Amino acid sequence: MKIKLATTCFVIGTLLVPIAAYAEDRDSDRAHPMTYVKDSAITVKVKAKLADEKMSSLAHIGVDTDNKGVVVLSGKVRTQAEADKAVSIARETEGVTSVKNKLKIKKDD
């Protein structure tokens, strides 16, 4: 009887470990699903505006948005003017609170 109970507890515990691990593995700044959707919407808006500019390097800029509306631009552009344009576009987008510019000027070798 004790062996049967111990085996049952062991099996149940083994099955629950992945569930407990998954529950703890979450992105802290996206704890609520609506926050994630809002952040994604801002990212999509910024990317669409960059693509509309029809400058090839602006379309290849990485855009990420955190839970406070801070947009991070990363990647390579050809000129400082393109980097400034990308920052300006991001700042003018609805929902953006600030912009972090991590863009690099690509040097032609």
OpenMM code with the backbone's topology and positions (N, CA, C; nanometers):
from openmm import Vec3, app, unit

residues = "MET LYS ILE LYS LEU ALA THR THR CYS PHE VAL ILE GLY THR LEU LEU VAL PRO ILE ALA ALA TYR ALA GLU ASP ARG ASP SER ASP ARG ALA HIS PRO MET THR TYR VAL LYS ASP SER ALA ILE THR VAL LYS VAL LYS ALA LYS LEU ALA ASP GLU LYS MET SER SER LEU ALA HIS ILE GLY VAL ASP THR ASP ASN LYS GLY VAL VAL VAL LEU SER GLY LYS VAL ARG THR GLN ALA GLU ALA ASP LYS ALA VAL SER ILE ALA ARG GLU THR GLU GLY VAL THR SER VAL LYS ASN LYS LEU LYS ILE LYS LYS ASP ASP".split()
positions = [
    Vec3(0.0812, -0.1184, 0.0000),
    Vec3(0.0000, 0.0000, 0.0000),
    Vec3(0.0868, 0.1266, 0.0000),
    Vec3(0.1923, 0.1309, 0.0832),
    Vec3(0.2811, 0.2464, 0.0894),
    Vec3(0.3584, 0.2620, -0.0413),
    Vec3(0.3979, 0.1518, -0.1015),
    Vec3(0.4712, 0.1579, -0.2274),
    Vec3(0.3813, 0.2122, -0.3380),
    Vec3(0.2567, 0.1704, -0.3388),
    Vec3(0.1622, 0.2165, -0.4393),
    Vec3(0.1376, 0.3673, -0.4247),
    Vec3(0.1229, 0.4151, -0.3031),
    Vec3(0.1032, 0.5578, -0.2769),
    Vec3(0.2272, 0.6376, -0.3164),
    Vec3(0.3439, 0.5887, -0.2805),
    Vec3(0.4683, 0.6568, -0.3130),
    Vec3(0.4880, 0.6633, -0.4644),
    Vec3(0.4577, 0.5546, -0.5346),
    Vec3(0.4709, 0.5515, -0.6798),
    Vec3(0.3740, 0.6503, -0.7453),
    Vec3(0.2526, 0.6547, -0.6966),
    Vec3(0.1524, 0.7466, -0.7504),
    Vec3(0.1959, 0.8918, -0.7306),
    Vec3(0.2445, 0.9247, -0.6135),
    Vec3(0.2926, 1.0606, -0.5856),
    Vec3(0.4116, 1.0957, -0.6738),
    Vec3(0.5009, 1.0014, -0.6941),
    Vec3(0.6176, 1.0236, -0.7796),
    Vec3(0.5746, 1.0517, -0.9232),
    Vec3(0.4830, 0.9728, -0.9757),
    Vec3(0.4366, 0.9910, -1.1138),
    Vec3(0.3664, 1.1259, -1.1293),
    Vec3(0.2793, 1.1593, -1.0365),
    Vec3(0.2082, 1.2876, -1.0434),
    Vec3(0.3071, 1.4037, -1.0332),
    Vec3(0.4022, 1.3942, -0.9430),
    Vec3(0.5036, 1.4984, -0.9286),
    Vec3(0.5867, 1.5142, -1.0548),
    Vec3(0.6234, 1.4036, -1.1166),
    Vec3(0.7015, 1.4076, -1.2396),
    Vec3(0.6226, 1.4747, -1.3520),
    Vec3(0.4943, 1.4482, -1.3581),
    Vec3(0.4114, 1.5086, -1.4614),
    Vec3(0.3881, 1.6580, -1.4388),
    Vec3(0.3915, 1.7028, -1.3151),
    Vec3(0.3661, 1.8427, -1.2843),
    Vec3(0.4889, 1.9324, -1.2952),
    Vec3(0.6074, 1.8767, -1.2951),
    Vec3(0.7297, 1.9568, -1.3010),
    Vec3(0.7346, 2.0440, -1.4273),
    Vec3(0.7087, 1.9902, -1.5476),
    Vec3(0.7124, 2.0785, -1.6660),
    Vec3(0.6091, 2.1905, -1.6602),
    Vec3(0.4944, 2.1645, -1.6024),
    Vec3(0.3913, 2.2674, -1.5924),
    Vec3(0.4373, 2.3786, -1.4985),
    Vec3(0.4967, 2.3426, -1.3877),
    Vec3(0.5464, 2.4425, -1.2933),
    Vec3(0.6600, 2.5232, -1.3550),
    Vec3(0.7475, 2.4578, -1.4291),
    Vec3(0.8588, 2.5276, -1.4939),
    Vec3(0.8067, 2.6232, -1.5999),
    Vec3(0.7079, 2.5820, -1.6771),
    Vec3(0.6503, 2.6681, -1.7804),
    Vec3(0.5818, 2.7897, -1.7175),
    Vec3(0.5152, 2.7717, -1.6073),
    Vec3(0.4449, 2.8817, -1.5422),
    Vec3(0.5423, 2.9893, -1.4943),
    Vec3(0.6620, 2.9519, -1.4565),
    Vec3(0.7602, 3.0478, -1.4093),
    Vec3(0.8396, 3.1116, -1.5224),
    Vec3(0.8379, 3.0516, -1.6408),
    Vec3(0.9158, 3.1003, -1.7540),
    Vec3(0.8316, 3.1970, -1.8359),
    Vec3(0.8339, 3.3257, -1.7938),
    Vec3(0.7567, 3.4246, -1.8670),
    Vec3(0.8369, 3.5524, -1.8791),
    Vec3(0.8022, 3.6296, -1.9765),
    Vec3(0.8689, 3.7565, -2.0011),
    Vec3(0.8109, 3.8599, -1.9060),
    Vec3(0.8918, 3.9139, -1.8170),
    Vec3(0.8405, 4.0004, -1.7103),
    Vec3(0.7783, 4.1293, -1.7621),
    Vec3(0.8269, 4.1829, -1.8746),
    Vec3(0.7666, 4.3065, -1.9212),
    Vec3(0.6445, 4.2828, -2.0091),
    Vec3(0.6072, 4.1587, -2.0287),
    Vec3(0.4878, 4.1257, -2.1063),
    Vec3(0.4002, 4.0296, -2.0268),
    Vec3(0.3792, 4.0627, -1.9014),
    Vec3(0.3039, 3.9750, -1.8125),
    Vec3(0.1575, 3.9650, -1.8523),
    Vec3(0.1041, 4.0681, -1.9105),
    Vec3(-0.0366, 4.0679, -1.9495),
    Vec3(-0.0463, 4.0601, -2.1019),
    Vec3(-0.1315, 3.9743, -2.1564),
    Vec3(-0.1430, 3.9584, -2.3020),
    Vec3(-0.1738, 4.0886, -2.3759),
    Vec3(-0.2542, 4.1752, -2.3185),
    Vec3(-0.2874, 4.3007, -2.3867),
    Vec3(-0.1657, 4.3918, -2.3992),
    Vec3(-0.0746, 4.3847, -2.3039),
    Vec3(0.0488, 4.4619, -2.3134),
    Vec3(0.1302, 4.4146, -2.4318),
    Vec3(0.1390, 4.2842, -2.4482),
    Vec3(0.2138, 4.2273, -2.5601),
    Vec3(0.1516, 4.2697, -2.6930),
    Vec3(0.0195, 4.2670, -2.7039),
    Vec3(-0.0484, 4.3064, -2.8270),
    Vec3(-0.0234, 4.4534, -2.8565),
    Vec3(-0.0306, 4.5378, -2.7550),
    Vec3(-0.0061, 4.6812, -2.7725),
    Vec3(0.1364, 4.7050, -2.8213),
    Vec3(0.2339, 4.6370, -2.7604),
    Vec3(0.3734, 4.6513, -2.8005),
    Vec3(0.3935, 4.6065, -2.9447),
    Vec3(0.3299, 4.4962, -2.9811),
    Vec3(0.3414, 4.4440, -3.1173),
    Vec3(0.2800, 4.5406, -3.2176),
    Vec3(0.1695, 4.6018, -3.1808),
    Vec3(0.1032, 4.6976, -3.2701),
    Vec3(0.1936, 4.8186, -3.2955),
    Vec3(0.2595, 4.8672, -3.1935),
    Vec3(0.3518, 4.9800, -3.2096),
    Vec3(0.4666, 4.9388, -3.3017),
    Vec3(0.5219, 4.8201, -3.2795),
    Vec3(0.6313, 4.7715, -3.3628),
    Vec3(0.5890, 4.7636, -3.5086),
    Vec3(0.4709, 4.7098, -3.5347),
    Vec3(0.4218, 4.6965, -3.6719),
    Vec3(0.4012, 4.8339, -3.7353),
    Vec3(0.3472, 4.9289, -3.6610),
    Vec3(0.3266, 5.0636, -3.7142),
    Vec3(0.4588, 5.1272, -3.7560),
    Vec3(0.5592, 5.1150, -3.6696),
    Vec3(0.6895, 5.1744, -3.7000),
    Vec3(0.7510, 5.1063, -3.8226),
    Vec3(0.7464, 4.9736, -3.8292),
    Vec3(0.8030, 4.9023, -3.9436),
    Vec3(0.7319, 4.9398, -4.0727),
    Vec3(0.6001, 4.9536, -4.0679),
    Vec3(0.5247, 4.9906, -4.1879),
    Vec3(0.5634, 5.1299, -4.2356),
    Vec3(0.5776, 5.2237, -4.1429),
    Vec3(0.6176, 5.3588, -4.1812),
    Vec3(0.7586, 5.3609, -4.2400),
    Vec3(0.8481, 5.2802, -4.1832),
    Vec3(0.9838, 5.2726, -4.2381),
    Vec3(0.9813, 5.2150, -4.3792),
    Vec3(0.9021, 5.1116, -4.4014),
    Vec3(0.8932, 5.0499, -4.5335),
    Vec3(0.8321, 5.1460, -4.6347),
    Vec3(0.7385, 5.2314, -4.5916),
    Vec3(0.6751, 5.3281, -4.6818),
    Vec3(0.7727, 5.4333, -4.7340),
    Vec3(0.8817, 5.4535, -4.6655),
    Vec3(0.9794, 5.5534, -4.7074),
    Vec3(1.0539, 5.5132, -4.8349),
    Vec3(1.0472, 5.3878, -4.8720),
    Vec3(1.1069, 5.3346, -4.9943),
    Vec3(1.2575, 5.3580, -5.0040),
    Vec3(1.3229, 5.3653, -4.8890),
    Vec3(1.4693, 5.3653, -4.8852),
    Vec3(1.5083, 5.2254, -4.8408),
    Vec3(1.5873, 5.1588, -4.9182),
    Vec3(1.6133, 5.0165, -4.8942),
    Vec3(1.6702, 4.9877, -4.7558),
    Vec3(1.7582, 5.0703, -4.7053),
    Vec3(1.8171, 5.0402, -4.5749),
    Vec3(1.7182, 5.0609, -4.4609),
    Vec3(1.6195, 5.1492, -4.4773),
    Vec3(1.5208, 5.1699, -4.3719),
    Vec3(1.4319, 5.0481, -4.3537),
    Vec3(1.4115, 4.9724, -4.4599),
    Vec3(1.3279, 4.8526, -4.4507),
    Vec3(1.3971, 4.7406, -4.3743),
    Vec3(1.5271, 4.7510, -4.3549),
    Vec3(1.6041, 4.6451, -4.2874),
    Vec3(1.6426, 4.6821, -4.1451),
    Vec3(1.5753, 4.7773, -4.0895),
    Vec3(1.6024, 4.8190, -3.9520),
    Vec3(1.5198, 4.7321, -3.8575),
    Vec3(1.5842, 4.6836, -3.7518),
    Vec3(1.5135, 4.6062, -3.6498),
    Vec3(1.4405, 4.7002, -3.5555),
    Vec3(1.3160, 4.6653, -3.5236),
    Vec3(1.2336, 4.7479, -3.4352),
    Vec3(1.1824, 4.6595, -3.3228),
    Vec3(1.2024, 4.7041, -3.1985),
    Vec3(1.1501, 4.6314, -3.0829),
    Vec3(1.0877, 4.7333, -2.9882),
    Vec3(0.9768, 4.6937, -2.9266),
    Vec3(0.9060, 4.7842, -2.8358),
    Vec3(0.8896, 4.7171, -2.7000),
    Vec3(0.9217, 4.7887, -2.5917),
    Vec3(0.9019, 4.7309, -2.4587),
    Vec3(0.7641, 4.7675, -2.4050),
    Vec3(0.7350, 4.7281, -2.2833),
    Vec3(0.6006, 4.7465, -2.2273),
    Vec3(0.5670, 4.8914, -2.1933),
    Vec3(0.6634, 4.9806, -2.1998),
    Vec3(0.6382, 5.1206, -2.1684),
    Vec3(0.6320, 5.2074, -2.2936),
    Vec3(0.6328, 5.1445, -2.4114),
    Vec3(0.6269, 5.2197, -2.5360),
    Vec3(0.7613, 5.2701, -2.5837),
    Vec3(0.8692, 5.2193, -2.5271),
    Vec3(1.0031, 5.2583, -2.5702),
    Vec3(1.0415, 5.1718, -2.6903),
    Vec3(1.0741, 5.2373, -2.8014),
    Vec3(1.1120, 5.1678, -2.9242),
    Vec3(1.2640, 5.1658, -2.9347),
    Vec3(1.3187, 5.0487, -2.9672),
    Vec3(1.4622, 5.0335, -2.9881),
    Vec3(1.4842, 5.0038, -3.1356),
    Vec3(1.5606, 5.0899, -3.2022),
    Vec3(1.5951, 5.0706, -3.3427),
    Vec3(1.7356, 5.0137, -3.3505),
    Vec3(1.7521, 4.9075, -3.4272),
    Vec3(1.8846, 4.8471, -3.4427),
    Vec3(1.9052, 4.8083, -3.5885),
    Vec3(2.0304, 4.7891, -3.6261),
    Vec3(2.0629, 4.7503, -3.7629),
    Vec3(2.1630, 4.8471, -3.8225),
    Vec3(2.1764, 4.8402, -3.9552),
    Vec3(2.2723, 4.9251, -4.0253),
    Vec3(2.2015, 5.0086, -4.1310),
    Vec3(2.2442, 5.1332, -4.1404),
    Vec3(2.1947, 5.2245, -4.2425),
    Vec3(2.3151, 5.2812, -4.3176),
    Vec3(2.2882, 5.3414, -4.4345),
    Vec3(2.3995, 5.3923, -4.5160),
    Vec3(2.4524, 5.5273, -4.4681),
    Vec3(2.3628, 5.6121, -4.4187),
    Vec3(2.4040, 5.7474, -4.3810),
    Vec3(2.3431, 5.7884, -4.2470),
    Vec3(2.3988, 5.8936, -4.1919),
    Vec3(2.3439, 5.9492, -4.0681),
    Vec3(2.2050, 6.0060, -4.0940),
    Vec3(2.1832, 6.0597, -4.2130),
    Vec3(2.0517, 6.1143, -4.2476),
    Vec3(1.9444, 6.0053, -4.2427),
    Vec3(1.9763, 5.8847, -4.2906),
    Vec3(1.8816, 5.7741, -4.2841),
    Vec3(1.8537, 5.7340, -4.1396),
    Vec3(1.9565, 5.7345, -4.0567),
    Vec3(1.9383, 5.7023, -3.9149),
    Vec3(1.8480, 5.8062, -3.8487),
    Vec3(1.8726, 5.9328, -3.8781),
    Vec3(1.7902, 6.0400, -3.8216),
    Vec3(1.6452, 6.0291, -3.8685),
    Vec3(1.6259, 5.9932, -3.9952),
    Vec3(1.4913, 5.9774, -4.0506),
    Vec3(1.4181, 5.8639, -3.9792),
    Vec3(1.4867, 5.7522, -3.9558),
    Vec3(1.4261, 5.6381, -3.8876),
    Vec3(1.3846, 5.6756, -3.7458),
    Vec3(1.4691, 5.7484, -3.6752),
    Vec3(1.4371, 5.7921, -3.5391),
    Vec3(1.3171, 5.8867, -3.5421),
    Vec3(1.3152, 5.9768, -3.6377),
    Vec3(1.2048, 6.0710, -3.6512),
    Vec3(1.0727, 5.9989, -3.6783),
    Vec3(1.0750, 5.9013, -3.7676),
    Vec3(0.9546, 5.8231, -3.7988),
    Vec3(0.9050, 5.7511, -3.6736),
    Vec3(0.9964, 5.6903, -3.6003),
    Vec3(0.9574, 5.6167, -3.4793),
    Vec3(0.8971, 5.7108, -3.3750),
    Vec3(0.9580, 5.8276, -3.3562),
    Vec3(0.9080, 5.9229, -3.2568),
    Vec3(0.7675, 5.9726, -3.2901),
    Vec3(0.7375, 5.9850, -3.4189),
    Vec3(0.6078, 6.0373, -3.4624),
    Vec3(0.4969, 5.9322, -3.4581),
    Vec3(0.5311, 5.8083, -3.4282),
    Vec3(0.4329, 5.7006, -3.4277),
    Vec3(0.3523, 5.7028, -3.2984),
    Vec3(0.2220, 5.6851, -3.3129),
    Vec3(0.1316, 5.6856, -3.1974),
    Vec3(0.1662, 5.5730, -3.1000),
    Vec3(0.1734, 5.6039, -2.9709),
    Vec3(0.2016, 5.5050, -2.8678),
    Vec3(0.3474, 5.4987, -2.8259),
    Vec3(0.4354, 5.5625, -2.9031),
    Vec3(0.5785, 5.5606, -2.8718),
    Vec3(0.6083, 5.6684, -2.7685),
    Vec3(0.6708, 5.6280, -2.6589),
    Vec3(0.7058, 5.7242, -2.5543),
    Vec3(0.8475, 5.7777, -2.5718),
    Vec3(0.9389, 5.6942, -2.6195),
    Vec3(1.0748, 5.7383, -2.6494),
    Vec3(1.1394, 5.6390, -2.7457),
    Vec3(1.2539, 5.6790, -2.8018),
    Vec3(1.3238, 5.5966, -2.9010),
    Vec3(1.4691, 5.5833, -2.8595),
    Vec3(1.5182, 5.4592, -2.8595),
    Vec3(1.6603, 5.4328, -2.8363),
    Vec3(1.7219, 5.3985, -2.9709),
    Vec3(1.8217, 5.4739, -3.0099),
    Vec3(1.8847, 5.4568, -3.1401),
    Vec3(2.0113, 5.3718, -3.1261),
    Vec3(2.0058, 5.2487, -3.1767),
    Vec3(2.1234, 5.1615, -3.1786),
    Vec3(2.1650, 5.1327, -3.3226),
    Vec3(2.1319, 5.2250, -3.4127),
    Vec3(2.1648, 5.2089, -3.5543),
    Vec3(2.3120, 5.2380, -3.5770),
    Vec3(2.3704, 5.1662, -3.6705),
    Vec3(2.5116, 5.1841, -3.7060),
    Vec3(2.5192, 5.2273, -3.8519),
    Vec3(2.6119, 5.3168, -3.8807),
    Vec3(2.6344, 5.3604, -4.0177),
    Vec3(2.7213, 5.2552, -4.0861),
    Vec3(2.6707, 5.2024, -4.1972),
    Vec3(2.7441, 5.0999, -4.2713),
    Vec3(2.8527, 5.1667, -4.3539),
    Vec3(2.9744, 5.1234, -4.3356),
    Vec3(3.0864, 5.1778, -4.4104),
    Vec3(3.1128, 5.0892, -4.5308),
    Vec3(3.1150, 5.1477, -4.6483),
    Vec3(3.1450, 5.0699, -4.7698),
    Vec3(3.2939, 5.0429, -4.7758),
    Vec3(3.3275, 4.9152, -4.7903),
    Vec3(3.4701, 4.8776, -4.7961),
    Vec3(3.5157, 4.8609, -4.9381),
] * unit.nanometer
topology = app.Topology()
chain = topology.addChain("A")
for resn in residues:
    res = topology.addResidue(resn, chain)
    for name in ("N", "CA", "C"):
        topology.addAtom(name, app.Element.getBySymbol(name[0]), res)
